[in-house]
Amino acid sequence: MMWGNMGNMWNVGTVGWGWMLMGWVWMVLFWGAIIWLVVWAIGRLTQGQRPPGAGQTPLDIAKARYARGEITREQYEQLRNDLV
């Protein structure tokens, strides 16, 4: 009796390994999704926070400085002529 059942025991063991392997695959997918979600959320939260002057042309910066009163009209005209 014991020897007649050996093939059946081997099949149960193989199925067990398959379920364990699928468990590992699902765990890796789960943690990969969690990590991706955290990275995506941090990227979305910090997307609007750029340092001042990022993405602006030098002429835009000169206009902003003139508008704030940091430079005089003559200085602004000189910068504009130099930049254009």
C-alpha positions as CSV (number, residue, x, y, z in Angstrom):
1,M,0.0,0.0,0.0
2,M,2.7,2.4,0.9
3,W,4.5,2.0,-2.4
4,G,1.4,2.3,-4.5
5,N,0.7,5.7,-3.2
6,M,4.2,7.2,-3.9
7,G,3.3,8.6,-7.3
8,N,0.3,10.4,-5.8
9,M,2.5,11.9,-3.0
10,W,4.9,13.2,-5.6
11,N,2.1,15.0,-7.5
12,V,0.9,16.7,-4.4
13,G,4.4,17.9,-3.7
14,T,4.7,19.3,-7.2
15,V,1.5,21.2,-6.9
16,G,2.6,22.5,-3.6
17,W,5.8,23.9,-5.2
18,G,3.7,25.5,-7.9
19,W,1.5,27.3,-5.4
20,M,4.6,28.5,-3.4
21,L,6.1,29.8,-6.6
22,M,2.9,31.6,-7.5
23,G,2.9,33.1,-4.0
24,W,6.3,34.5,-4.6
25,V,5.3,36.0,-7.9
26,W,2.2,37.6,-6.3
27,M,4.3,39.0,-3.5
28,V,6.8,40.5,-5.9
29,L,4.0,42.0,-8.0
30,F,2.3,43.4,-4.8
31,W,5.4,45.1,-3.4
32,G,6.5,46.3,-6.9
33,A,3.1,48.0,-7.2
34,I,3.3,49.5,-3.7
35,I,6.8,50.9,-4.5
36,W,5.7,52.3,-7.9
37,L,2.7,53.9,-6.2
38,V,4.8,55.7,-3.6
39,V,7.3,56.9,-6.2
40,W,4.5,58.1,-8.5
41,A,2.8,59.9,-5.5
42,I,6.0,61.7,-4.5
43,G,6.6,62.7,-8.1
44,R,3.0,64.2,-8.3
45,L,3.4,66.0,-5.0
46,T,6.7,67.6,-5.9
47,Q,5.9,68.3,-9.6
48,G,4.7,71.9,-9.0
49,Q,7.6,72.8,-6.7
50,R,10.3,74.2,-9.0
51,P,13.0,76.6,-7.9
52,P,12.5,80.3,-8.8
53,G,13.5,81.0,-12.4
54,A,13.2,77.4,-13.6
55,G,11.9,77.3,-17.1
56,Q,12.2,81.0,-17.7
57,T,14.2,82.8,-20.3
58,P,16.7,85.4,-19.3
59,L,14.4,88.1,-20.8
60,D,11.5,86.9,-18.6
61,I,13.7,87.1,-15.5
62,A,14.8,90.7,-16.5
63,K,11.1,91.6,-17.0
64,A,10.2,90.2,-13.5
65,R,13.1,92.1,-11.9
66,Y,12.0,95.3,-13.6
67,A,8.4,94.7,-12.4
68,R,9.6,94.2,-8.9
69,G,11.7,97.4,-9.0
70,E,15.0,95.6,-8.6
71,I,16.5,97.3,-11.7
72,T,15.9,100.7,-13.3
73,R,14.4,101.3,-16.7
74,E,17.8,102.0,-18.2
75,Q,19.2,98.7,-16.8
76,Y,16.2,96.8,-18.1
77,E,16.6,98.4,-21.6
78,Q,20.3,97.5,-21.5
79,L,19.6,93.9,-20.5
80,R,16.9,93.6,-23.2
81,N,19.2,95.0,-25.9
82,D,22.0,92.6,-24.8
83,L,19.7,89.6,-24.8
84,V,17.8,90.2,-28.0
